[in-house]
Amino acid sequence: MPLPRSCRAIPLLFLLWGCGKVEPAPATEPRFRDRQLLTHDELNQVAFANAYQAVETLRSNWLISRGPSSLNSPSGVLVYLNNARLGGVETLRGISPQEIVYIRYYDPAAAAGRWGRDVASGVIMVSTERR
């Protein structure tokens, strides 16, 4: 028994669909962009006066205090410079973007796991060329 006319076109459609040209993404575009990281290249695309201005412009959500605050733990996001505690987010104003290798944000859970419960609002880690 012959196939109905509407069913004859189905194999042809699959054949044409399978022969479509697929172009890979250019090698220069990153496939995954880490929203918790600002690289040296990103920071130098625009002339920022300081690291605070760069973070405020490119990742302003990092500056929002999260998590509980108590008398024992300071409120607000803390800044670490080359793995040494620097202070609150205002200390970013004293760091020049030209000397920054990267800036990474750690959410409250990740920060508490790395530095303890006194960083309950998160951490902005700045790594510079001077070590």
C-alpha atoms as one frame of an Amber mdcrd trajectory, in Angstrom:
protein
   0.000   0.000   0.000   1.522   3.352  -0.988   2.227   6.026   1.617  -0.050
   9.056   1.751   1.327  12.128  -0.002   1.901  14.004   3.312   4.109  11.186
   4.646   6.358  11.078   1.575   7.854  14.487   2.367   8.953  13.584   5.918
  12.107  11.632   4.960  13.077  14.425   2.581  12.689  17.008   5.356  14.930
  14.994   7.695  17.525  14.654   4.964  17.569  18.399   4.296  17.608  19.222
   8.009  20.600  16.935   8.615  22.589  18.505   5.795  22.349  22.024   7.209
  25.600  23.909   7.640  26.679  24.286  11.260  29.375  26.861  11.982  31.356
  26.627  15.213  31.617  29.668  17.458  34.725  31.804  16.875  37.667  30.733
  19.005  38.134  34.253  20.401  34.722  34.349  22.125  34.667  32.705  25.544
  31.995  30.077  25.897  31.483  30.755  29.605  31.826  34.096  31.307  32.406
  33.962  35.057  30.153  36.622  36.624  32.163  36.384  39.857  35.383  37.524
  38.180  36.696  40.767  36.692  39.898  40.322  34.713  42.670  42.778  33.953
  41.438  43.043  30.357  37.878  43.905  31.420  39.126  46.532  33.855  41.282
  48.218  31.232  38.580  48.499  28.554  37.388  51.709  30.226  39.518  54.225
  32.128  38.378  53.862  35.752  39.779  56.122  38.454  39.896  53.327  41.043
  38.788  49.762  41.730  35.596  50.895  43.482  34.453  52.760  40.383  35.210
  49.693  38.227  33.247  47.329  40.481  30.399  49.815  40.825  30.145  50.125
  37.028  30.769  46.515  35.956  29.426  44.432  38.890  27.430  46.726  41.180
  25.605  43.752  42.742  28.885  42.806  44.490  28.607  45.907  46.684  25.240
  44.902  48.163  25.480  43.573  51.698  24.034  40.072  52.057  23.640  37.701
  54.909  23.170  38.300  58.610  24.937  41.036  60.523  25.517  40.929  64.246
  27.610  42.581  66.914  30.287  39.909  66.424  30.570  40.196  62.649  30.896
  43.393  60.650  28.112  44.207  58.250  28.926  44.763  54.623  31.123  43.137
  52.054  34.789  42.918  53.024  37.766  43.477  50.750  40.869  41.307  50.738
  43.975  42.446  48.887  46.384  39.652  47.925  44.829  37.393  50.609  45.203
  40.016  53.377  42.120  41.621  54.907  41.947  45.257  53.828  38.573  46.496
  55.122  35.178  47.496  53.738  34.284  48.264  50.154  35.428  51.890  50.525
  39.031  50.617  50.590  38.642  49.781  46.886  38.902  53.535  46.220  42.623
  53.376  47.061  43.467  50.653  44.526  44.482  51.569  40.988  42.848  49.394
  38.289  46.089  49.341  36.282  47.856  47.186  38.880  44.979  44.693  39.310
  45.394  41.206  37.880  41.824  40.196  38.778  38.976  40.871  41.182  36.853
  37.949  42.367  33.633  38.056  44.372  32.874  35.339  46.935  29.243  35.084
  48.015  28.524  34.740  51.757  28.542  30.927  51.735  31.807  30.641  49.780
  33.434  33.420  51.841  32.420  31.813  55.141  33.842  28.500  53.973  37.162
  30.123  53.096  37.621  32.844  55.752  35.169  31.939  58.529  31.849  33.265
  59.796  33.014  36.860  60.278  32.699  37.451  56.508  28.981  36.702  56.426
  28.210  39.383  53.827  30.684  38.215  51.191  34.222  39.078  50.111  35.749
  40.944  47.208  39.240  39.532  46.630  41.641  41.784  44.727  44.826  40.321
  43.318  47.470  42.795  42.202  50.845  42.573  40.522  52.635  43.468  43.746
  52.921  40.448  45.989
